[in-house]
Amino acid sequence: MKKEFKLTDVKLAPARKVDAVKHEINKYLARERRKTLTEGVDYWDFEVKFGKNKESAAALHVAEINKAIDAEVKLDAESFYIEIKAIPGHKSAKVKK
């Protein structure tokens, strides 16, 4: 997913628009996680880039997406750019003490 989301809308209140954006992103993540895993892959991991526009997008952990959106809302930003790419994930062995 490579998309620039607008946080303003004529028909929706700003808080509802933010909720709609978060819902769309969560739907995309859930859809990607449901895809069949290839052999040797334990789970789907995600590379996320987030910023005001494509050029200023920086790496972000998937768990911090909602916090980053909320930060943009507090800054009264009109839009933001997000790029999410599903990559194969591999569990690492736990170290016994």
Buried (B, 14 or more C-beta within 10 A) or exposed (E): BEEEBEBEEEEEEEEEBBEEBBEEBEEBBEEBEEEEEEEEBEEBBBEBBBBBEEEEBEEBEEEEBEEBBEEBBEEEBEEBBBBBEBEEEEEEEEEEE
